[in-house]
Amino acid sequence: MEEHHTTDCFLCGHPVLKHVLTGLLVFLGAFAAFYVVTDWHYKRMLDPFVQMRKVDKMMMKEQQQARKLIEKQAQKDFNFEKRTERFIRAEKDGDNYKIIIDLKPFDNDEKNVEVTTDGNVLTVTAAGAVNRHGHEHILKVAQSYSFNDDVDLSKITKIREGNEYIIFVPAE
């Protein structure tokens, strides 16, 4: 077997030049890779179809957020109306009407309840302070009731029975 050795290697005799050329080739390779990736990125970034898809995604996300916000507000309104029914409710007793106000959330004082009439509309407004989780909140509830012409709102009577304030509306 014959071994072949080359002794005419130019870089073997100049190790510094060998390292400089190797470093230069690594630098050029890295630069070429960076250039290609950057070129792809900018071409993709400037592509109108890609931009339209991004805008569509943003619009869909905003619509979803708006829908969630509307649903959340609707749920809050529904919950508030549900809680309001606990405070003020109306019942029909024969031909007469009773409006019953729970005074507990309104400092258990009928003076915090205001009853006003305007034509055939009776409005009950109640306010009070509620302590919840160490914070005082003002609770104000207003409820309006519209009656037919067979009701005379000038003949309403108000009484207190325990924690309830009852307004009787007689029908003729």
C-alpha positions as CSV (number, residue, x, y, z in Angstrom):
1,M,0.0,0.0,0.0
2,E,1.3,3.3,-0.9
3,E,0.7,6.4,1.1
4,H,0.4,9.7,-0.5
5,H,1.6,12.8,1.4
6,T,1.5,16.2,0.0
7,T,4.1,18.6,1.2
8,D,3.2,21.4,-1.2
9,C,0.3,22.7,1.1
10,F,0.5,26.5,1.1
11,L,-1.9,26.8,4.2
12,C,0.1,24.2,6.1
13,G,3.0,26.6,6.2
14,H,0.9,29.6,7.1
15,P,-1.4,28.7,10.1
16,V,-2.5,32.4,10.7
17,L,-3.7,32.7,7.1
18,K,-5.5,29.4,7.5
19,H,-7.5,30.8,10.5
20,V,-8.2,34.1,8.9
21,L,-9.6,32.4,5.8
22,T,-11.7,30.0,7.9
23,G,-13.1,33.0,9.9
24,L,-13.8,34.9,6.7
25,L,-15.7,31.9,5.2
26,V,-17.7,31.4,8.4
27,F,-18.6,35.2,8.4
28,L,-19.7,35.1,4.8
29,G,-21.8,32.0,5.4
30,A,-23.5,33.6,8.4
31,F,-24.0,36.8,6.5
32,A,-25.6,34.9,3.6
33,A,-27.9,33.0,6.0
34,F,-28.9,36.2,7.7
35,Y,-29.6,37.9,4.4
36,V,-31.8,35.1,3.1
37,V,-33.8,34.9,6.3
38,T,-34.2,38.7,6.4
39,D,-35.2,38.8,2.8
40,W,-37.9,36.1,3.3
41,H,-39.2,38.0,6.4
42,Y,-39.5,41.4,4.6
43,K,-41.0,39.8,1.5
44,R,-43.6,38.1,3.7
45,M,-44.1,41.2,5.7
46,L,-44.8,43.3,2.6
47,D,-47.1,40.6,1.0
48,P,-50.6,42.1,0.8
49,F,-52.3,38.7,1.3
50,V,-50.4,38.2,4.6
51,Q,-51.3,41.7,5.7
52,M,-54.9,41.1,4.9
53,R,-54.9,37.9,6.9
54,K,-53.4,39.7,9.9
55,V,-56.0,42.5,9.7
56,D,-58.7,39.9,9.5
57,K,-57.4,38.1,12.6
58,M,-57.2,41.4,14.4
59,M,-60.8,42.3,13.4
60,M,-62.1,38.9,14.5
61,K,-60.3,39.3,17.8
62,E,-61.8,42.7,18.3
63,Q,-65.3,41.5,17.4
64,Q,-64.9,38.6,19.8
65,Q,-63.8,41.0,22.6
66,A,-66.8,43.3,21.8
67,R,-69.2,40.3,21.8
68,K,-67.8,39.2,25.2
69,L,-68.1,42.7,26.6
70,I,-71.7,43.0,25.4
71,E,-72.6,39.6,26.8
72,K,-71.0,40.5,30.1
73,Q,-72.9,43.8,30.3
74,A,-76.2,42.0,29.4
75,Q,-75.5,39.5,32.2
76,K,-74.9,42.3,34.6
77,D,-78.1,44.0,33.6
78,F,-80.0,40.7,33.9
79,N,-78.5,40.1,37.3
80,F,-79.4,43.6,38.4
81,E,-83.0,43.3,37.3
82,K,-83.2,39.9,39.0
83,R,-81.9,41.5,42.3
84,T,-84.3,44.5,41.8
85,E,-87.2,42.1,41.8
86,R,-86.2,41.0,45.3
87,F,-86.4,44.6,46.6
88,I,-89.5,45.8,44.9
89,R,-92.2,43.6,43.5
90,A,-95.8,44.0,42.4
91,E,-98.7,41.6,43.0
92,K,-102.4,41.7,42.0
93,D,-104.7,41.0,44.8
94,G,-108.2,40.6,43.4
95,D,-108.9,43.9,41.5
96,N,-106.4,45.8,43.5
97,Y,-102.6,46.0,43.2
98,K,-99.9,45.7,45.9
99,I,-96.4,47.0,45.5
100,I,-94.2,45.5,48.2
101,I,-90.8,47.0,49.0
102,D,-88.3,45.0,51.1
103,L,-86.8,47.6,53.5
104,K,-83.8,45.6,54.7
105,P,-81.4,46.9,51.9
106,F,-82.7,50.4,52.4
107,D,-81.6,50.8,56.0
108,N,-84.9,49.3,57.2
109,D,-86.5,52.8,57.1
110,E,-89.6,53.7,55.0
111,K,-88.4,57.3,54.9
112,N,-85.8,56.0,52.3
113,V,-88.7,55.1,50.0
114,E,-90.2,57.8,47.7
115,V,-93.4,57.2,45.9
116,T,-94.4,59.6,43.1
117,T,-97.2,59.6,40.5
118,D,-97.5,61.1,37.1
119,G,-100.7,60.4,35.3
120,N,-101.2,56.7,35.3
121,V,-97.5,56.0,36.2
122,L,-96.5,55.2,39.7
123,T,-92.7,55.4,40.5
124,V,-91.1,53.9,43.5
125,T,-87.6,55.0,44.4
126,A,-85.7,53.5,47.3
127,A,-82.1,54.2,48.4
128,G,-79.9,53.0,51.2
129,A,-76.3,52.2,52.2
130,V,-75.1,48.6,52.0
131,N,-71.9,47.4,53.7
132,R,-70.3,44.6,51.6
133,H,-66.8,43.3,52.2
134,G,-65.9,46.2,54.4
135,H,-67.0,48.9,51.9
136,E,-70.1,51.0,52.0
137,H,-72.1,51.0,48.7
138,I,-75.1,53.2,48.0
139,L,-78.0,51.2,46.6
140,K,-80.6,53.1,44.7
141,V,-83.5,51.4,42.9
142,A,-86.3,53.0,40.9
143,Q,-89.2,51.0,39.5
144,S,-92.1,52.5,37.5
145,Y,-95.5,50.9,37.0
146,S,-98.0,51.9,34.4
147,F,-101.7,51.3,35.2
148,N,-104.8,51.4,33.1
149,D,-107.5,54.1,33.4
150,D,-109.4,52.0,36.0
151,V,-106.8,52.8,38.7
152,D,-106.9,56.1,40.7
153,L,-103.4,56.8,41.9
154,S,-104.6,59.6,44.2
155,K,-106.2,56.9,46.5
156,I,-103.1,54.9,47.2
157,T,-102.3,53.9,50.8
158,K,-99.0,52.9,52.3
159,I,-98.4,50.7,55.4
160,R,-95.5,49.0,57.0
161,E,-95.6,45.4,58.0
162,G,-92.4,44.2,59.6
163,N,-89.6,44.7,57.1
164,E,-92.0,45.4,54.2
165,Y,-93.4,48.6,53.0
166,I,-96.6,48.0,51.1
167,I,-98.4,50.4,48.7
168,F,-102.0,49.5,48.0
169,V,-103.3,50.8,44.6
170,P,-107.1,50.4,44.5
171,A,-108.8,49.7,41.2
172,E,-112.2,51.1,40.5
